[in-house]
Amino acid sequence: MPRDRWRTFGAPALAVVTVVALCLGVLVGWLAFGERTPPDDGADAGFARDMSEHHAQAVQMSMLVIPRTEDEDVRRLAVDIGTNQSAERGVMATWLRDWGLPLARGEERMAWMSMEGMAGHDHAAMDDLPEGVPMPGMASPTEIQELTDASGEEAEVLFLQLMTTHHISGVEMAEAAVAQGTQPEVLLAAQKMVDAQEGEIILMRDMLAERDAAPREDVDAWLAAQEAAEPEDAPAPVPGSGGHGDH
């Protein structure tokens, strides 16, 4: 009799409980780990838009210097930066489309970086930018014209100086995305940008020294500050990372 009662009531009840538990488990898992559309004014979308604009100028400067130098190392670096950052711009545009968000920003540049009071080139620095410079680290229209008019070693030095300044700001923006982003693809891509651009900064510092020139910033002090701020278990950036180790 007890066995019959189990067949009649117990087994179906257990099956229902099991199905409900499985459904709840799936729901909890989706809530905890499922894909999310980031907010339009959040760090993920803000980073995608701002870094895309930042990258656009890096591509522009790279394309300017290529026909203005005979140096193969500078040309190779410029081609790598232009190619890689063009591809990254495409990836960031795809993120925004996949998230159902507009490509155009609906707020001021770098506003997302002020949410955590980020140090360095944060939103507060926007008030101190020269005329015609949309974000920290970017070259002014006058500097772009100077690069356009230069040739030979003059163009090489100017390109390396402008791109070093550009990369320093780019690294700081990418670090803010690593600290504030929520989407796994954003966190991974931003960290790769940090590693690659730090390596290129080291490379460009050395290339400037070969030309008896120097960056406009104290790159050694900046790199030391970067290293001091990194977690102890974080891998150090490799000089020349991003495909430039043979320069």
ABEGO torsion letter per residue (X at the ends): XAAAAAAAAAAAAAAAAAAAAAAAAAAAAAAAABBBBBBAABAAAAAAAAAAAAAAAAAAAAAAAAAABABAAAAAAAAAAAAAAAAAAAAAAAAAAAAGBBABBABBBGAAAAAAGBBEBBAAAAAABBBGBABBGBBBAAAAAAAAABBEAAAAAAAAAAAAAAAAAAAAAAAAAAAABABAAAAAAAAAAAAAAAAAAAAAAAAAAAAGBBBABBAAAAAAAAAAABBAABBBBBBGBGGAAAX
